[in-house]
Amino acid sequence: MLEKLKEDVCLTAKKAQKDGLCKHKSGNFSARDPESGYVVITPTGIDRDLLKPEDMIVIDMEADVIENVSGLRPTSESLMHLMIYRQRPDVAAIVHTHSVYATAFAVLNRPIPAIVYEVAHLGVTKARIPVAPYGRPGTPELAESVIGSCREADCFLLEKHGAVALDSRNISEAFLKAAYIEELAELYQHVLAVNNGQEPPAFSQDELEKWKYPSQIRLEGN
């Protein structure tokens, strides 16, 4: 069932560990099938090096397990994933990481401002990566805590926890956004250090929304 989605989610989980966005079994990943509405999600507590596509679990929007070929349990943070899918019907995939720089700002409960223009591609509406208030991992409270942030942006931090990236296309694009979150957080930390802790200038949401592909670039024959 949903074998292609299982492969995609498994590969993304492995890549997150390889690229350093998740370590020591941390983080979780999911993708939603648009036809059935079922969600393919990573299992809890499995070394990514050992993870196989058949280890992915299929659940429905009520958190009932539809298929678990390997007999594994879905991630304990499945409720958070399902809440995001309910709040954002457009979302096709979710990547939750514990990357170092992003998590550092999550610990500080500090949103990351739009200090570089690439933030325009992260689905923000207030020129920042917001922070969802603290909720204990694996609880309904955590699921409730993300409602405001997932409505505000495709990328946000979880207070004292990590980072989340969403995409309406596929899990590869969600992973790319998660990587951008970490890159932005690292850059922000360096800028603060160089600037003696002073906030750097940042772009406004109005400026971010002005980006368009240049009309001067024309495809051959057009």
C-alpha positions in Angstrom: 0.0 0.0 0.0 1.3 3.5 -1.0 4.7 2.0 -1.8 6.0 5.0 -3.6 5.2 7.3 -0.7 6.9 4.8 1.6 10.1 4.9 -0.4 10.0 8.7 -0.5 9.5 9.1 3.2 12.2 6.5 4.0 14.7 8.1 1.7 14.0 11.5 3.2 14.5 10.2 6.8 17.8 8.7 5.9 18.9 11.8 4.1 18.1 14.0 7.1 20.3 11.8 9.3 23.1 11.8 6.7 23.0 15.6 6.3 23.0 16.2 10.0 19.4 17.5 10.4 18.5 14.7 12.7 20.7 12.5 15.0 20.2 9.6 17.3 16.7 8.6 16.0 15.3 12.1 16.4 12.8 13.8 14.1 10.0 12.3 12.1 8.6 12.5 8.6 5.3 12.0 6.8 3.5 12.3 3.4 -0.2 12.3 2.7 -1.8 10.4 -0.2 -4.2 12.8 -1.9 -6.6 10.1 -3.0 -7.1 8.0 0.1 -6.2 10.7 2.6 -4.0 8.2 4.4 -0.6 9.3 5.8 2.7 7.4 5.5 4.8 8.2 8.5 8.1 7.0 10.1 8.2 4.6 13.0 9.3 5.4 16.5 12.8 4.7 17.8 14.4 3.1 14.8 18.0 3.7 13.7 17.8 5.4 10.3 20.7 3.3 8.9 18.5 0.3 9.4 15.2 1.8 8.1 13.5 0.2 5.1 10.5 1.4 3.1 8.4 -1.5 4.5 9.0 -0.1 8.0 6.9 3.0 7.1 3.5 3.0 8.7 0.2 4.0 7.1 -2.3 5.7 9.4 -5.6 7.5 8.8 -6.6 11.0 10.0 -8.0 9.5 13.2 -4.5 8.1 14.1 -5.7 4.5 13.5 -3.0 2.3 12.0 -4.0 1.0 8.6 -0.9 -0.9 7.7 2.4 -1.7 9.6 4.1 -4.5 7.7 7.1 -4.6 10.1 4.8 -4.5 13.2 6.3 -1.1 14.3 4.5 1.7 16.0 4.2 5.1 14.3 6.2 8.0 15.7 4.8 9.3 19.0 4.4 12.7 17.3 1.9 11.4 14.8 -0.8 13.6 16.5 1.2 16.7 15.5 1.5 15.6 11.9 -2.2 14.9 11.7 -3.1 18.2 13.3 -1.1 20.0 10.6 -2.8 18.1 7.8 -6.2 19.1 9.3 -5.3 22.7 9.6 -3.6 22.8 6.2 -5.5 20.7 3.6 -3.0 21.9 1.0 0.0 20.2 2.7 1.3 17.0 1.1 4.3 16.3 3.4 5.9 17.2 6.7 9.5 17.1 7.8 10.3 17.5 11.5 14.0 17.9 12.4 16.2 18.5 15.5 18.9 20.4 13.6 21.4 22.2 15.9 21.1 25.9 15.0 17.3 25.9 14.5 16.8 24.1 17.8 19.1 26.6 19.6 16.7 29.4 18.6 13.7 27.1 19.5 15.2 26.7 23.0 15.3 30.5 23.2 11.8 30.8 21.9 13.2 33.3 19.4 11.7 33.6 15.9 14.1 33.9 13.0 13.6 37.1 10.9 13.8 37.4 7.2 17.4 38.5 7.0 18.0 37.0 3.5 15.6 37.1 0.6 15.4 33.3 0.3 12.9 33.4 3.1 10.4 34.5 0.5 10.3 30.8 -0.6 9.5 29.4 2.8 5.8 30.1 2.8 6.0 32.9 5.5 3.3 35.5 6.0 4.9 37.7 8.6 8.6 37.8 7.3 9.8 35.4 10.0 10.1 31.8 11.0 7.7 31.7 14.0 8.0 29.6 17.1 5.1 27.4 18.2 4.6 27.5 22.0 5.9 24.6 24.1 4.0 21.3 24.1 5.3 18.1 25.6 6.5 15.8 22.8 4.0 13.1 21.8 1.0 14.8 23.5 -2.2 16.3 22.3 -0.9 19.5 23.8 2.0 19.5 21.3 -0.5 19.0 18.4 -2.6 21.9 19.6 0.4 24.1 20.0 1.3 24.1 16.3 -2.0 25.4 15.0 -1.1 29.1 14.9 2.3 28.6 13.5 1.4 26.1 10.8 -1.3 28.6 9.6 1.2 31.4 9.6 4.1 29.7 7.7 5.3 26.6 6.0 8.4 26.7 8.3 8.4 27.1 12.0 10.2 26.2 15.2 8.9 24.2 18.2 9.8 25.8 21.5 12.5 23.8 23.2 12.2 21.1 20.6 13.1 21.5 16.9 11.9 22.6 13.5 9.1 21.8 11.2 8.8 22.3 7.4 5.7 21.7 5.3 5.1 21.5 1.5 2.1 21.2 -0.8 4.0 19.3 -3.4 6.1 16.5 -2.0 8.4 15.4 0.9 11.5 16.3 -1.1 10.4 20.0 -1.2 9.5 19.8 2.5 13.0 18.5 3.2 14.6 21.3 1.2 12.7 23.8 3.3 13.9 22.1 6.5 17.5 22.4 5.2 16.9 26.1 4.5 15.6 26.6 8.1 18.9 25.3 9.5 21.0 27.3 7.0 19.0 30.5 7.9 19.4 29.8 11.7 23.1 29.3 11.3 23.5 32.5 9.3 21.4 34.4 11.9 23.6 33.2 14.7 26.7 34.2 12.9 25.3 37.7 12.1 24.3 38.2 15.8 27.8 37.2 16.9 29.5 39.6 14.4 27.0 42.3 15.3 27.6 42.1 19.1 24.1 40.7 19.6 22.3 43.5 17.8 19.4 42.5 15.5 20.4 42.8 11.8 18.1 44.6 9.3 15.4 42.3 7.9 13.1 42.3 4.9 9.4 43.2 5.4 6.7 40.8 4.3 5.6 43.3 1.6 9.1 43.2 0.1 9.2 39.4 0.2 5.9 39.2 -1.7 7.1 41.4 -4.5 9.4 38.6 -5.9 8.5 37.4 -9.4 10.4 35.4 -12.0 12.1 38.0 -14.3 10.0 38.6 -17.4 13.2 39.5 -19.3 14.1 35.8 -19.4 12.1 34.2 -22.2 11.9 30.6 -23.3 13.0 29.8 -26.8 10.2 30.3 -29.3 8.1 32.5 -26.9 
